Amino acid sequence: MISRIALIIVIALTAGCSDDQAASDRLAQAQQHYRTTNTIIPVHDEIITFPALPAPDNNRPMANPERNAYFGDLHVHTELSFDASAFGTTATPADAYRYAQGEAIKHPSGFDVQLAQPLDFYGVTDHAIFLGLINEAADTSSPVSQYDFAKPYHNINESVDGGLLDLSSRSKVFYGFISGVIASLLDGTIDNAFVNLSLIHI
């Protein structure tokens, strides 16, 4: 009797380990694909066109003899970037620009943050890859959230405390998001059209 129970436990553990190994292999394959492939969506010539460059303008203003220093930020991510959202950013692009102009905005932990003085220049530079898709995964009412890859992200920013345990759990989420989406695209669990349709509504 004991040997039968031991045999059943060994079989169950082996099956569980092989499932874990298969999932791990699937994500590793997706990471390799992402790192070595420029696109996972077929290339189309009509995606983007660039206008001709304007003729050089020789009527530039004179150099400023005062050599004024200007202060700003050209690398800002909002909730639309998967990495920023995974680490608790809840600010929209509009919030980010209000913040740059000197207005107070809410920190994800609940308190106000505000610059001592407005910035001279500012640029929101959200990642183009899967723009806003993590928010769709986090919103349990969206169709994207119903996929298995999305489940770890459900309501991810409902509570942000910024402590070590919070950051540790968020780093696991961050590293799994792109791999999970790509693996799902590669194996046909989701298709490009569905992802693109989700992104159009952002």
C-alpha positions as a Python dict, from the first residue, in 0.01 Angstrom:
ca = {
    (1, 'M'): (0, 0, 0),
    (2, 'I'): (277, 244, 95),
    (3, 'S'): (467, 161, -223),
    (4, 'R'): (155, 239, -434),
    (5, 'I'): (114, 576, -263),
    (6, 'A'): (485, 650, -311),
    (7, 'L'): (456, 553, -679),
    (8, 'I'): (153, 781, -726),
    (9, 'I'): (340, 1070, -560),
    (10, 'V'): (645, 1014, -782),
    (11, 'I'): (427, 1009, -1095),
    (12, 'A'): (242, 1325, -986),
    (13, 'L'): (568, 1507, -911),
    (14, 'T'): (720, 1399, -1243),
    (15, 'A'): (414, 1520, -1432),
    (16, 'G'): (418, 1849, -1242),
    (17, 'C'): (789, 1900, -1307),
    (18, 'S'): (749, 1823, -1677),
    (19, 'D'): (466, 2079, -1698),
    (20, 'D'): (688, 2335, -1524),
    (21, 'Q'): (974, 2248, -1759),
    (22, 'A'): (750, 2283, -2064),
    (23, 'A'): (631, 2625, -1945),
    (24, 'S'): (989, 2730, -1872),
    (25, 'D'): (1104, 2610, -2216),
    (26, 'R'): (815, 2796, -2382),
    (27, 'L'): (916, 3126, -2215),
    (28, 'A'): (1285, 3070, -2291),
    (29, 'Q'): (1198, 3015, -2657),
    (30, 'A'): (994, 3337, -2656),
    (31, 'Q'): (1282, 3532, -2500),
    (32, 'Q'): (1522, 3397, -2761),
    (33, 'H'): (1278, 3491, -3038),
    (34, 'Y'): (1237, 3843, -2898),
    (35, 'R'): (1612, 3898, -2871),
    (36, 'T'): (1693, 3772, -3220),
    (37, 'T'): (1393, 3886, -3425),
    (38, 'N'): (1310, 4242, -3520),
    (39, 'T'): (939, 4183, -3549),
    (40, 'I'): (679, 3923, -3466),
    (41, 'I'): (417, 4096, -3676),
    (42, 'P'): (461, 4056, -4053),
    (43, 'V'): (623, 4358, -4213),
    (44, 'H'): (407, 4575, -4439),
    (45, 'D'): (544, 4850, -4659),
    (46, 'E'): (253, 5077, -4573),
    (47, 'I'): (300, 5088, -4195),
    (48, 'I'): (478, 5423, -4196),
    (49, 'T'): (600, 5678, -4448),
    (50, 'F'): (835, 5967, -4394),
    (51, 'P'): (798, 6308, -4559),
    (52, 'A'): (1089, 6457, -4751),
    (53, 'L'): (1333, 6653, -4536),
    (54, 'P'): (1288, 7031, -4552),
    (55, 'A'): (1552, 7243, -4719),
    (56, 'P'): (1819, 7375, -4479),
    (57, 'D'): (1725, 7709, -4323),
    (58, 'N'): (2012, 7955, -4310),
    (59, 'N'): (1802, 8209, -4118),
    (60, 'R'): (1875, 8056, -3779),
    (61, 'P'): (1878, 8288, -3479),
    (62, 'M'): (2214, 8401, -3346),
    (63, 'A'): (2373, 8194, -3072),
    (64, 'N'): (2276, 8302, -2722),
    (65, 'P'): (2581, 8471, -2567),
    (66, 'E'): (2440, 8400, -2219),
    (67, 'R'): (2454, 8024, -2286),
    (68, 'N'): (2148, 7960, -2067),
    (69, 'A'): (2111, 7620, -1906),
    (70, 'Y'): (1776, 7447, -1946),
    (71, 'F'): (1650, 7162, -1733),
    (72, 'G'): (1418, 6883, -1830),
    (73, 'D'): (1368, 6513, -1881),
    (74, 'L'): (1360, 6324, -2211),
    (75, 'H'): (1310, 5972, -2077),
    (76, 'V'): (973, 5941, -1906),
    (77, 'H'): (747, 5634, -1902),
    (78, 'T'): (381, 5631, -1803),
    (79, 'E'): (127, 5359, -1732),
    (80, 'L'): (129, 5273, -2102),
    (81, 'S'): (480, 5121, -2083),
    (82, 'F'): (482, 4763, -1957),
    (83, 'D'): (791, 4816, -1742),
    (84, 'A'): (667, 5131, -1570),
    (85, 'S'): (322, 4986, -1511),
    (86, 'A'): (469, 4662, -1376),
    (87, 'F'): (663, 4865, -1119),
    (88, 'G'): (360, 5063, -1008),
    (89, 'T'): (337, 5368, -1233),
    (90, 'T'): (-23, 5481, -1265),
    (91, 'A'): (34, 5824, -1425),
    (92, 'T'): (-103, 5884, -1774),
    (93, 'P'): (85, 6089, -2035),
    (94, 'A'): (-139, 6385, -1945),
    (95, 'D'): (-45, 6344, -1576),
    (96, 'A'): (323, 6334, -1671),
    (97, 'Y'): (301, 6663, -1862),
    (98, 'R'): (102, 6828, -1580),
    (99, 'Y'): (379, 6717, -1342),
    (100, 'A'): (647, 6867, -1572),
    (101, 'Q'): (455, 7197, -1572),
    (102, 'G'): (474, 7208, -1193),
    (103, 'E'): (137, 7060, -1092),
    (104, 'A'): (114, 6804, -814),
    (105, 'I'): (15, 6451, -912),
    (106, 'K'): (-65, 6145, -702),
    (107, 'H'): (215, 5898, -636),
    (108, 'P'): (93, 5535, -662),
    (109, 'S'): (137, 5506, -284),
    (110, 'G'): (-121, 5780, -231),
    (111, 'F'): (75, 6097, -154),
    (112, 'D'): (126, 6401, -377),
    (113, 'V'): (452, 6461, -565),
    (114, 'Q'): (546, 6796, -713),
    (115, 'L'): (855, 6959, -860),
    (116, 'A'): (1004, 7263, -689),
    (117, 'Q'): (975, 7445, -1024),
    (118, 'P'): (846, 7352, -1371),
    (119, 'L'): (1081, 7196, -1623),
    (120, 'D'): (1194, 7374, -1938),
    (121, 'F'): (1144, 7068, -2162),
    (122, 'Y'): (997, 6724, -2123),
    (123, 'G'): (930, 6418, -2333),
    (124, 'V'): (709, 6117, -2262),
    (125, 'T'): (887, 5824, -2426),
    (126, 'D'): (666, 5521, -2367),
    (127, 'H'): (774, 5191, -2519),
    (128, 'A'): (605, 5118, -2850),
    (129, 'I'): (612, 4742, -2797),
    (130, 'F'): (278, 4629, -2656),
    (131, 'L'): (188, 4990, -2572),
    (132, 'G'): (-77, 4977, -2299),
    (133, 'L'): (-123, 4600, -2323),
    (134, 'I'): (-24, 4542, -1960),
    (135, 'N'): (-314, 4766, -1855),
    (136, 'E'): (-548, 4552, -2062),
    (137, 'A'): (-404, 4245, -1889),
    (138, 'A'): (-453, 4407, -1547),
    (139, 'D'): (-814, 4510, -1615),
    (140, 'T'): (-1012, 4195, -1535),
    (141, 'S'): (-1305, 4316, -1748),
    (142, 'S'): (-1099, 4327, -2070),
    (143, 'P'): (-1082, 4037, -2317),
    (144, 'V'): (-700, 4032, -2292),
    (145, 'S'): (-719, 3961, -1918),
    (146, 'Q'): (-886, 3626, -1983),
    (147, 'Y'): (-568, 3471, -2127),
    (148, 'D'): (-338, 3268, -1901),
    (149, 'F'): (-39, 3500, -1959),
    (150, 'A'): (-247, 3791, -1821),
    (151, 'K'): (-349, 3637, -1489),
    (152, 'P'): (-36, 3746, -1291),
    (153, 'Y'): (-115, 4107, -1385),
    (154, 'H'): (-477, 4121, -1270),
    (155, 'N'): (-527, 4440, -1066),
    (156, 'I'): (-150, 4478, -1033),
    (157, 'N'): (-166, 4845, -938),
    (158, 'E'): (-458, 4829, -697),
    (159, 'S'): (-205, 4849, -414),
    (160, 'V'): (148, 4986, -442),
    (161, 'D'): (351, 5008, -123),
    (162, 'G'): (700, 5026, -276),
    (163, 'G'): (851, 4798, -12),
    (164, 'L'): (1107, 4526, -82),
    (165, 'L'): (845, 4249, -103),
    (166, 'D'): (634, 4461, -338),
    (167, 'L'): (937, 4532, -561),
    (168, 'S'): (1042, 4167, -556),
    (169, 'S'): (701, 4046, -672),
    (170, 'R'): (683, 4321, -934),
    (171, 'S'): (1024, 4228, -1078),
    (172, 'K'): (895, 3875, -1143),
    (173, 'V'): (591, 4023, -1318),
    (174, 'F'): (809, 4258, -1523),
    (175, 'Y'): (1037, 3984, -1654),
    (176, 'G'): (750, 3756, -1749),
    (177, 'F'): (525, 3994, -1939),
    (178, 'I'): (694, 4022, -2279),
    (179, 'S'): (793, 3655, -2279),
    (180, 'G'): (437, 3551, -2194),
    (181, 'V'): (285, 3764, -2469),
    (182, 'I'): (538, 3654, -2731),
    (183, 'A'): (506, 3287, -2635),
    (184, 'S'): (127, 3320, -2669),
    (185, 'L'): (166, 3485, -3010),
    (186, 'L'): (415, 3224, -3129),
    (187, 'D'): (210, 2922, -3026),
    (188, 'G'): (-116, 3070, -3156),
    (189, 'T'): (-285, 3106, -2816),
    (190, 'I'): (-352, 3466, -2917),
    (191, 'D'): (-310, 3622, -3258),
    (192, 'N'): (-161, 3950, -3376),
    (193, 'A'): (-498, 4085, -3486),
    (194, 'F'): (-638, 4045, -3134),
    (195, 'V'): (-341, 4222, -2975),
    (196, 'N'): (-353, 4501, -3233),
    (197, 'L'): (-728, 4545, -3182),
    (198, 'S'): (-673, 4573, -2805),
    (199, 'L'): (-406, 4838, -2855),
    (200, 'I'): (-628, 5048, -3083),
    (201, 'H'): (-868, 5111, -2793),
    (202, 'I'): (-603, 5263, -2567),
}
